[in-house]
Amino acid sequence: MVGRKIVRLLGGLDSSLTRPDRLSEIIRSLRSPVSLLLDPHVRTELLLLLSPGEACVLCQRLGLPDSSPYDSLAEVRIRRGSGRAAILFDFFGLEDDRVEQDLPPGYEEISPEYALFRHQREAAYQVQRLLDEEPHRVMLHMPTGSGKTRTAMSVIADRMGATEPALVLWLAHSEELCEQAVEEFRKAWSARGNRQVEVRRWWGPYAMDGGPIEDGLVVAGLQKVYSELKNSIGRLGAIAARANLVVMDEAHQAIAPTYRTLLDLLTESGRPTPLLGLTATPGRTWNDVDEDQRLADFFYRRKVSLAVEGYDNPVRYLIDEGYLAETEFQQLTYTANYELSDEDLAEIQEAFDIPASIIETLAADEQRNLLILNRAEEMCRRHRRFIIFAATKEHAVVLATVLRARGVWAHAVTGETPGPERARIIAAYKEDSDEPRILVNFGVLTTGFDAPRTSGAIIARPTKSLVLFSQMVGRATRGTKAGGNKHAEVVTVVDTRLPGFCNMAEAFENWEDVW
C-alpha cells in the first residue's frame, strides 16, 4: 500500500520506519480511508482482512453472491457517488470525504463598472472617429439628462488610455459644471484607466500650482482661463503645446469673441489639437440664423446627435426607454396690467433676450407673483422636489421668503449666495425626505446641477433664449434609468406679450437646418 520504492527508501534511512505499525501510520497520513476503499487494488487487499462472516455480510449488503465472498468482493466495481459506495462506506462507519467542487457556471454576464447605454456608445464611437479625422473638431449634441458628460468622459478615458502621456483640457463656465466634470472623470478613469494620472482644478479659488502637468486632466473655468490669457500667454501656450484634446462644455458659447480667441489659441498653436464641444442646444439663438450658422461653421458642421432606429426624434426614444421623464408642459398665462410701449416692443424684437428693465418690471408685479406662489403651493401636493426659476435675484429671494413664511421648505440660490451656503442648501434639497422642498433659483442651477429626484419646474423667468429655456426644462426631466422620475411637470409662466417655448422635442431639432 505504501509502495515498494518508498519502503526501500525508508529502510535505507531508518529500519524502524519499515515496521508494520509505522507503515500503517504513514499510509493513514498519506491517504484517507475513503480513498483507500475507492482504490480497487488497495480495496482488494483490505477486504481480504475481513473475517468470513464479515465478508458475507458485506456481500449481502452489496447484493453480491456470498458463496465465495472474497472473490465476489475482489471483482465488484465501486464508483464514488454510487449506491454501492455509500453501502461500503456505511459498513466501515465512514462518510464520503469528497469535497464538492464548485465549478464556474458555463454562462455568465459581466457588467462593466462604467457602462454606457447603447445610444451613448453609438455617439461615442462617432465622436472618436471624427476627432481622429481632419479637421479634428466635432460637436456632441445630446438632450439634457441623456448623459453627454458621461459619454464624453468615456471618450476621454479611451483616448488617454491609448496614449501616454496624454493631457486633456476641459473648459466650463460654472463651478458646478467644473466639479461635475472632475467627479465624472474620477468614475470613468477608476473603471477604465490603465495608469495613475493627475487631475487639476483651475477655477474660482483654485490656482494652477505644482508645476506643469504632463499626463492627466485639467478642468478649468472659462473666466479663469480667459483672465490668464489677458495676463500672460505663457502658461496657456505651454498647455496648448502638450494638449491631446480640448473639450468645451456648453459649447454653444464657443463663438463668443472671448471664448473663440481662447479656443483658437488652444487648438491652433502649432499642431492642430482636437476639439470636442458638448451641448444640449447646438445653437446660439432662437431666430438669428447667421449667428447659429457661425457656430456650425466653427465646428465645420460636424455634429454627432443621438440617432435611434425607428424614431424620428431621439427625445421620444429617451422618454419611451425611461432615460427622460414623460413631461407634461403647462402654461400659466398672465397678462400684465401695464402696456408695452412701441419702444419696448422694438427693443424686445431686436435684443438677444428680454431686456432687463422689462424683466424687473415683471418680477415686481404682485399679481404675477401671487399666481406663481399659488401654483407652487399646489405643486407641493404632487412633487417632493421642484425648482422655481425666478426672473431676477431679488425675485428669487422674494418668492423663497414668502413660501417659507407659508410653512414651505424653500430657499433662494443665486449668484450672490456664498459658495458654502449654496452647497449646504443644495445638499439639504437632495436629502432623502418626504417633505416637499423647493429651490428658487436665479442664474446658477441651469447647468451643472444634478438632482435627479427633481420632478417639477416653474419657469417664471421670461426668455427669448431657447438654449436657456431647454437648460431650465432639463433640470426636471431625468428619467427612471438615470435615477430620476417616470413623470415630470414643467409650468411656464407665459407673459402674453412676450415670446415663449414649451416643447423639448421641438427644441432638440430647432437648429438642424444650420448644421
C-alpha positions in Angstrom: 0.0 0.0 0.0 2.8 2.4 0.7 4.8 1.3 -2.3 7.9 -0.7 -2.6 10.2 2.1 -3.7 9.1 4.2 -0.7 9.6 1.3 1.7 13.1 0.7 0.4 14.0 4.3 0.8 12.6 4.4 4.4 14.6 1.3 5.3 17.8 2.9 4.0 17.1 5.9 6.2 15.9 4.1 9.4 14.9 0.4 9.5 12.4 1.1 12.3 10.3 3.1 9.8 9.5 -0.1 7.9 7.8 -1.8 10.9 4.1 -2.5 10.1 2.8 -0.1 12.8 5.0 2.7 11.4 3.9 1.9 7.8 0.3 2.0 9.0 0.8 5.5 10.3 2.4 6.5 7.1 -0.4 5.2 4.9 -3.1 6.8 7.1 -1.2 10.1 6.9 -0.9 9.9 3.1 -4.4 8.7 2.2 -7.9 8.9 3.8 -9.8 5.7 4.5 -12.4 6.6 1.8 -9.7 7.0 -0.9 -8.2 3.6 0.1 -11.5 1.9 -0.3 -12.1 3.5 -3.7 -8.7 2.3 -5.0 -9.5 -1.2 -6.5 -6.1 -2.7 -5.8 -5.9 -1.4 -2.2 -9.6 -2.3 -1.6 -8.9 -5.9 -2.6 -6.1 -6.2 0.0 -8.2 -4.6 2.7 -11.3 -6.7 2.2 -9.2 -9.9 2.4 -8.6 -8.9 6.0 -12.3 -9.2 6.8 -13.5 -12.3 8.7 -15.5 -14.8 6.6 -18.7 -13.7 8.4 -18.0 -10.0 7.8 -17.2 -10.7 4.1 -20.6 -12.5 3.7 -22.5 -9.7 5.4 -20.8 -7.1 3.2 -21.6 -9.2 0.1 -25.3 -9.4 1.1 -25.5 -5.7 1.6 -23.9 -5.1 -1.8 -26.2 -7.6 -3.4 -23.3 -9.9 -4.3 -23.2 -13.7 -4.3 -21.8 -14.8 -0.9 -20.9 -18.4 -1.7 -17.3 -17.2 -2.4 -17.4 -13.8 -0.7 -13.8 -12.8 -1.1 -13.9 -13.5 -4.9 -17.1 -11.5 -5.2 -15.7 -8.6 -3.3 -12.5 -8.6 -5.4 -14.5 -8.4 -8.6 -17.0 -5.8 -7.7 -16.7 -2.3 -9.1 -17.2 0.6 -6.8 -17.7 4.2 -8.1 -17.7 7.2 -6.0 -21.1 8.6 -5.6 -22.8 5.3 -6.4 -25.2 3.4 -4.1 -22.6 0.6 -3.6 -20.0 3.2 -2.5 -22.5 4.5 0.1 -23.1 0.9 1.4 -19.4 0.2 1.5 -18.6 3.4 3.5 -21.5 2.8 5.9 -20.2 -0.8 6.5 -16.9 0.7 7.7 -18.6 3.6 9.6 -17.2 6.2 7.2 -18.6 9.2 5.4 -17.7 10.2 1.9 -15.0 12.8 2.3 -15.3 14.2 -1.2 -15.3 18.0 -1.3 -17.8 19.2 -3.9 -16.0 21.3 -6.4 -17.9 24.5 -7.3 -17.4 24.8 -11.0 -17.7 28.2 -12.6 -21.0 28.5 -14.5 -21.0 27.7 -18.1 -22.5 31.0 -18.9 -22.4 34.3 -17.1 -22.8 38.0 -17.8 -20.2 40.5 -16.8 -21.2 44.1 -16.2 -18.6 46.9 -16.7 -18.1 49.4 -13.9 -18.6 52.4 -16.2 -21.2 51.3 -18.7 -22.8 53.4 -21.4 -26.2 52.9 -22.7 -26.4 51.8 -26.3 -27.3 55.2 -27.7 -24.4 56.7 -25.7 -22.0 54.1 -27.1 -23.0 54.8 -30.7 -22.5 58.5 -30.1 -19.1 57.9 -28.5 -17.9 55.8 -31.5 -18.8 58.5 -33.9 -17.1 61.2 -31.8 -13.9 59.2 -31.7 -13.9 58.7 -35.4 -14.4 62.4 -36.2 -11.8 63.6 -33.7 -9.3 61.5 -35.5 -10.2 62.9 -38.9 -9.4 66.3 -40.3 -10.3 69.0 -39.2 -10.4 67.2 -35.8 -13.5 69.1 -34.5 -16.9 67.8 -33.5 -20.0 68.9 -31.6 -21.7 66.2 -29.4 -25.4 67.1 -29.2 -27.4 65.2 -26.6 -30.5 66.3 -24.7 -30.1 67.5 -21.1 -30.3 64.4 -18.9 -29.2 61.9 -21.5 -25.6 61.6 -20.3 -23.5 63.8 -22.5 -20.9 64.3 -19.8 -20.6 60.6 -19.1 -20.4 59.9 -22.9 -17.6 62.5 -23.3 -15.7 61.1 -20.3 -15.8 57.6 -21.9 -14.2 59.1 -25.0 -11.6 60.9 -22.9 -10.7 57.7 -20.9 -10.3 55.7 -24.1 -8.1 58.3 -25.7 -5.9 58.8 -22.6 -5.6 55.0 -22.3 -4.3 54.7 -25.8 -1.7 57.5 -25.5 0.9 58.1 -22.8 1.4 60.7 -21.6 -1.9 62.4 -22.5 -3.2 65.8 -21.5 -6.8 66.8 -21.8 -8.2 70.3 -21.0 -11.8 70.6 -20.1 -13.4 74.0 -20.2 -16.7 75.0 -18.5 -18.3 78.3 -17.5 -19.6 77.5 -14.0 -18.1 76.0 -10.8 -20.9 73.4 -10.7 -20.1 72.2 -14.2 -16.4 72.1 -13.4 -16.8 70.0 -10.3 -19.3 67.7 -12.1 -16.6 67.1 -14.7 -14.0 66.2 -12.0 -16.4 63.7 -10.4 -17.4 62.1 -13.7 -13.7 61.7 -14.7 -12.9 60.1 -11.4 -15.6 57.5 -12.1 -14.5 56.9 -15.7 -10.8 56.6 -15.1 -11.2 54.5 -11.9 -13.1 52.0 -14.1 -11.3 52.3 -17.4 -7.9 53.8 -16.7 -4.6 52.0 -17.1 -2.2 54.1 -15.0 -2.1 56.9 -12.4 -2.8 60.4 -13.8 -3.3 63.8 -12.3 -6.4 66.0 -12.1 -6.0 69.7 -11.7 -8.8 72.1 -10.7 -8.4 75.5 -12.2 -11.4 77.7 -11.4 -12.7 80.1 -8.7 -10.4 79.7 -5.7 -8.0 77.2 -7.4 -4.7 78.1 -8.9 -2.5 76.1 -11.3 0.1 75.3 -8.7 2.5 72.4 -8.6 4.4 72.8 -11.9 3.3 71.8 -15.4 1.0 68.8 -15.8 2.1 66.2 -18.4 -0.4 63.4 -18.0 -4.0 63.9 -16.9 -6.9 66.2 -16.9 -7.1 69.9 -16.3 -10.7 71.2 -15.5 -10.7 74.9 -16.0 -13.3 77.7 -15.6 -13.6 79.8 -18.8 -13.4 83.1 -16.9 -10.3 81.9 -15.1 -8.5 80.8 -18.3 -9.5 84.0 -20.1 -8.1 86.1 -17.3 -4.9 84.1 -17.6 -4.8 84.8 -21.3 -5.1 88.5 -20.7 -2.3 88.5 -18.2 0.2 86.1 -19.9 0.1 83.7 -22.8 2.9 81.6 -21.4 1.1 79.1 -19.3 -1.7 78.6 -21.8 0.8 78.3 -24.6 2.6 75.5 -22.6 -0.7 73.7 -22.1 -1.7 74.1 -25.7 1.7 72.6 -26.8 1.1 69.5 -24.8 -2.7 69.1 -25.0 -4.1 66.0 -26.8 -7.7 67.1 -26.6 -9.7 70.2 -25.7 -13.3 69.8 -24.5 -15.7 72.7 -24.1 -18.9 72.1 -22.2 -22.0 74.2 -23.1 -20.2 74.7 -26.5 -23.0 76.8 -28.0 -21.0 79.6 -26.4 -17.8 78.7 -28.4 -18.1 81.6 -30.9 -18.5 84.3 -28.3 -15.5 86.6 -29.1 -13.6 86.0 -25.8 -14.1 82.2 -25.9 -13.3 81.9 -29.6 -9.9 83.6 -29.1 -9.2 81.2 -26.3 -10.2 78.1 -28.3 -8.2 79.2 -31.3 -5.1 79.6 -29.1 -5.5 76.2 -27.5 -6.3 74.2 -30.7 -4.3 76.0 -33.4 -0.9 76.7 -31.7 1.5 74.7 -33.8 -0.1 71.3 -34.4 -3.9 71.1 -34.5 -5.4 69.9 -31.3 -8.8 68.0 -31.5 -11.7 70.0 -30.1 -14.9 68.4 -28.7 -17.9 70.5 -27.9 -20.8 69.4 -25.7 -24.2 70.9 -25.7 -27.9 70.1 -25.5 -28.7 73.1 -27.7 -26.4 73.4 -30.7 -27.3 77.0 -31.5 -26.8 80.4 -30.1 -30.2 81.9 -30.6 -33.8 81.1 -31.4 -34.2 83.1 -34.6 -30.8 84.5 -35.6 -29.8 82.1 -38.4 -26.5 83.9 -39.1 -25.3 83.6 -35.5 -26.2 79.9 -35.5 -24.5 79.4 -38.8 -21.2 80.8 -37.4 -21.4 78.3 -34.6 -22.0 75.4 -37.0 -19.1 76.7 -39.2 -16.8 76.8 -36.2 -17.2 73.1 -35.8 -17.1 72.5 -39.6 -20.8 71.4 -39.4 -19.6 68.1 -37.8 -22.2 67.3 -35.2 -22.9 63.9 -33.6 -26.5 63.6 -32.4 -28.4 60.7 -30.9 -29.9 58.6 -33.7 -32.2 55.8 -32.9 -33.7 53.4 -35.5 -37.4 53.6 -35.6 -37.6 57.1 -34.1 -37.8 60.4 -35.9 -36.8 62.3 -32.7 -34.4 60.8 -30.1 -36.2 62.6 -27.3 -39.2 60.4 -27.8 -37.0 57.3 -27.7 -35.3 58.5 -24.5 -38.7 59.0 -22.9 -40.1 55.7 -24.0 -37.0 53.9 -22.6 -37.0 55.7 -19.3 -33.9 57.8 -19.8 -36.0 61.0 -19.7 -39.3 61.6 -17.9 -42.6 61.9 -19.7 -43.0 65.6 -19.3 -46.3 67.5 -19.0 -45.9 71.0 -20.2 -48.3 73.6 -18.9 -48.8 77.3 -19.4 -49.5 79.7 -16.6 -50.9 82.6 -18.7 -50.5 86.1 -17.4 -51.3 89.5 -18.9 -49.6 92.4 -17.2 -51.7 95.4 -16.2 -49.4 97.8 -18.0 -49.0 98.4 -21.7 -45.7 97.9 -23.5 -44.6 101.0 -25.5 -43.6 100.9 -29.1 -40.0 101.4 -27.9 -40.4 98.4 -25.5 -41.7 96.2 -28.3 -38.9 97.3 -30.7 -36.3 96.5 -28.0 -37.8 93.1 -27.4 -37.7 92.4 -31.1 -34.1 93.5 -31.6 -32.5 92.3 -28.3 -30.8 88.9 -27.9 -33.0 88.3 -24.9 -35.8 90.1 -23.0 -34.4 93.4 -21.8 -33.6 93.6 -18.1 -35.8 96.6 -17.5 -38.9 94.7 -18.6 -38.0 91.6 -16.6 -37.5 93.7 -13.5 -41.0 95.2 -14.0 -42.5 91.7 -14.3 -40.6 90.4 -11.3 -42.1 93.2 -9.2 -45.7 92.6 -10.3 -47.6 91.4 -7.3 -50.4 89.7 -9.2 -47.9 87.7 -11.3 -46.1 86.7 -8.1 -49.3 85.5 -6.4 -50.0 83.4 -9.5 -46.6 81.8 -9.2 -46.8 81.2 -5.4 -50.3 79.7 -5.7 -49.1 77.2 -8.3 -46.0 76.4 -6.3 -48.1 75.5 -3.2 -50.4 73.5 -5.4 -47.5 71.6 -6.9 -46.2 70.7 -3.4 -49.1 68.1 -3.3 -47.6 66.3 -6.3 -43.9 66.8 -6.1 -41.3 66.3 -3.4 -38.6 68.3 -5.2 -39.0 71.1 -7.7 -37.3 74.3 -8.8 -38.7 77.7 -9.5 -36.6 79.7 -12.0 -37.0 83.3 -10.9 -36.8 86.4 -13.1 -34.1 88.2 -11.0 -32.0 87.7 -7.9 -34.4 89.8 -5.9 -37.4 87.9 -7.3 -35.8 84.6 -6.1 -35.4 86.0 -2.6 -39.0 87.3 -2.5 -40.6 84.1 -3.7 -38.5 81.9 -1.3 -39.2 84.2 1.7 -43.0 84.1 1.1 -43.0 80.4 0.7 -41.1 79.9 3.9 -43.5 82.2 5.7 -46.3 80.0 4.4 -44.6 76.9 6.0 -43.0 75.5 2.9 -39.3 74.4 2.8 -37.9 76.9 0.3 -34.5 78.6 -0.2 -33.2 81.0 -2.8 -30.0 80.2 -4.6 -28.4 83.0 -6.7 -25.0 84.0 -7.9 -24.7 86.1 -4.7 -25.3 83.1 -2.4 -21.9 82.3 -0.8 -20.4 79.0 -2.0 -20.6 77.1 1.3 -24.1 78.3 1.9 -25.1 77.3 -1.6 -23.6 73.9 -1.1 -25.4 73.4 2.2 -28.8 74.4 0.7 -28.4 72.1 -2.3 -27.3 69.2 -0.1 -30.4 69.7 2.1 -32.5 69.8 -1.0 -31.1 66.4 -2.2 -31.6 64.7 1.2 -33.9 61.7 1.3 -37.1 63.2 2.8 -40.8 63.1 2.0 -41.1 66.8 2.8 -41.7 68.9 -0.2 -38.7 71.1 -0.9 -38.3 74.0 -3.3 -35.2 75.7 -4.7 -35.9 79.2 -6.0 -33.1 79.9 -8.4 -31.7 82.6 -10.5 -28.7 82.1 -12.8 -26.8 79.3 -11.2 -28.7 76.0 -11.5 -29.5 75.9 -15.2 -26.4 73.7 -15.9 -24.1 71.5 -13.8 -26.8 70.9 -11.2 -27.5 67.2 -10.7 -30.6 66.4 -8.5 -32.4 63.6 -10.4 -35.3 63.5 -7.9 -36.4 66.9 -9.1 -39.7 66.2 -10.9 -41.1 69.7 -11.4 -40.2 73.2 -12.5 -41.9 76.5 -12.7 -40.2 78.7 -15.3 -41.0 82.2 -14.1 -38.1 83.8 -16.0 -39.1 85.1 -19.4 -36.5 84.5 -22.1 -36.1 84.5 -25.8 -33.2 82.0 -25.5 -34.3 78.5 -26.5 -30.9 77.5 -25.1 -31.7 78.8 -21.6 -35.2 77.5 -21.7 -34.0 74.0 -22.7 -31.5 74.0 -19.8 -34.2 75.0 -17.3 -36.5 72.3 -18.6 -33.7 69.7 -18.3 -33.4 70.2 -14.5 -36.7 68.3 -14.0 -36.7 65.7 -16.8 -34.3 62.9 -15.7 -35.9 59.5 -16.3 -36.0 56.5 -14.1 -33.0 54.9 -15.8 -31.0 58.0 -14.9 -32.1 58.0 -11.3 -35.0 60.3 -11.9 -38.7 60.1 -12.3 -41.2 58.5 -14.7 -43.2 61.7 -15.0 -42.3 65.4 -14.7 -44.2 68.6 -14.8 -42.9 71.9 -16.3 -45.0 75.0 -15.8 -44.0 78.0 -17.9 -45.3 81.5 -16.9 -46.4 82.8 -20.3 -46.5 86.6 -20.3 -48.8 87.1 -23.3 -46.9 89.9 -24.8 -43.5 88.1 -24.7 -42.2 85.1 -26.7 -42.1 81.6 -25.1 -41.4 78.0 -25.7 -43.0 74.8 -24.4 -41.8 71.6 -26.2 -38.5 69.9 -25.5 -38.6 67.6 -28.6 -39.1 70.6 -30.9 -36.2 72.3 -29.1 -33.9 69.4 -29.8 -34.4 69.8 -33.6 -34.5 73.6 -33.7 -31.0 74.1 -35.2 -30.8 71.1 -37.6 -31.0 73.2 -40.7 -27.9 75.2 -39.9 -25.8 72.1 -39.4 
